[in-house]
């Protein structure tokens, strides 16, 4: 059976709206929410993919959108943005940053909007808690190139900070420096794949010469650290406290300093390359070059092969 050819007229007829309304939908103009839902339902039903290259709707361009979930505490994200901007400007691509929501459902709506702009590419920094529906939506994108930061999605380009390698090397460094010490690892729950499950498992599974127990926080926050730190100090009595994030590390450090206990513990931190003011306050530091990571992210989207050094150092 010959596959049905979908045009604006076909979609309009099936959705029960005018052709002009369909045109405005694809060009991201204002239409009623009711009409938008009718059109979207038809497109989802037939898994419609607009063939911009074969039509006069829009010509392919050199626009690249980076979608960033809003988070006032994620300063490392802006270094990634600047690195991406550098890589794209070298090849004369137009670069736009789209600030979205940290909520996965709202992020999905913004992603759908940008899908239909027929850009060259989309660079996705995803919300901390990403739903299965959002992952499925990303897999179905066919109108533009997509690369995802620090997540693994089937058949989708990705680039990240190699959390598994970082925390494996951290475990080796500690295990070869200290022996028969008690370690407490403080991280995020396994629901957060990268800063939670991956960092915890790669650290704990590579500790051999020392004893380690772990605490998993619901969120990467000072308040959540304060809920457990007193118990950790008084009951677990660790020699070494390993923090999965910079926020956790600073929270632990501040608590110990206030209680005049700082010098009794070996502390780790994970921070940005240029944030050197805190390095002296920790015994072991993971330093990540987020700017170079962004530069690598942009070049990978452009299929541009570059040779770069490792993106992190353990000092």
C-alpha positions, 0 to 999 in steps of 0.5 A, a space after each residue: 500500500 502506498 504511504 499517504 503523503 502528508 501536507 498542510 492540507 492533509 493535516 488540517 483536514 484530519 485535525 479539523 482546523 484551517 490550513 493557515 492554522 497548521 502553517 502557523 503551528 509549524 512556524 511557531 506563531 500564536 494559535 489557540 491551545 485547542 488547535 495546537 492540541 488537535 494538530 499535535 495529536 494528529 502528528 503524534 498519531 502518524 509519527 509525522 516528521 516534517 521534511 523541510 529539506 524537500 519543501 519551501 517551508 524553511 530552508 536548512 540553516 546554521 542555527 544551533 540551540 542549546 537548551 539549558 534548564 534553569 538552575 541558579 546554582 549551576 555555574 559550571 553550566 555557563 562555562 559549558 555554554 561559553 565553550 560551545 559558543 567558542 567551537 560554533 563561532 569558529 565555524 560561523 554557526 549561529 548560537 542561541 541559548 534557550 533557558 528552559 525549566 528544571 521540570 521535565 514536563 515543561 522542558 519537553 514543551 520547550 524542546 518541541 517548540 525548538 524542534 520545528 525551527 529547522 535548526 542545524 542542531 540542538 544541544 541538550 543539557 537535561 533536567 536533573 530528574 528526566 522522565 522516560 517521556 522526555 527520553 522517548 521524545 529525544 529519540 524521535 527527533 528527526 528534523 535536526 541533529 541532537 547531542 545530549 550532555 552527560 546522559 546516554 540515550 540510545 542512538 543519540 550523540 552524547 558528551 560528558 565529564 566521564 563521571 565513572 572514570 573520575 570517581 574510579 581514579 579518585 578511589 585508586 588515589 585514596 586507596 594507594 595513599 591511605 590504608 585501613 581508614 574509614 571512609 564515608 561517601 556522601 552523594 545523591 540518590 540513584 535517581 540522579 544517574 550521574 551525580 548519584 548512581 555512577 559516582 557512588 558505584 564507581 568509587 565504592 566498587 574500587 575501594 579495597 584497602 579501606 572501609 567505606 559506607 555511603 549516604 545518599 541525599 534526596 537533593 544536592 543541598 546544604 539542608 540535606 547535608 545538615 540532616 546527616 552530617 552530625 550522625 556521620 561524625 558522631 556515629 560513623 567516626 570517619 577518617 575521610 569524607 568523600 563528597 560527590 558534588 561541590 555543594 556537598 563538599 562545601 556544606 561538610 567543610 562549613 559544618 566542620 569548620 564551625 564545630 572546630 573539627 576541620 583538621 580531624 578529617 581528610 576531605 575531598 572536593 569536586 570543582 571547576 578549573 578556575 575556582 581555585 579559591 577553595 582548593 586550599 581548603 580540601 585535601 584532595 580536589 577533582 578539578 574539571 575543565 567545563 569550558 573545554 568540555 563545552 568546546 568538545 560538545 560543540 565540535 562533536 555536534 559539528 562532526 569536527 574531530 579534535 584532540 584534547 587532554 583529559 577534562 579533569 585532574 585529581 590534585 
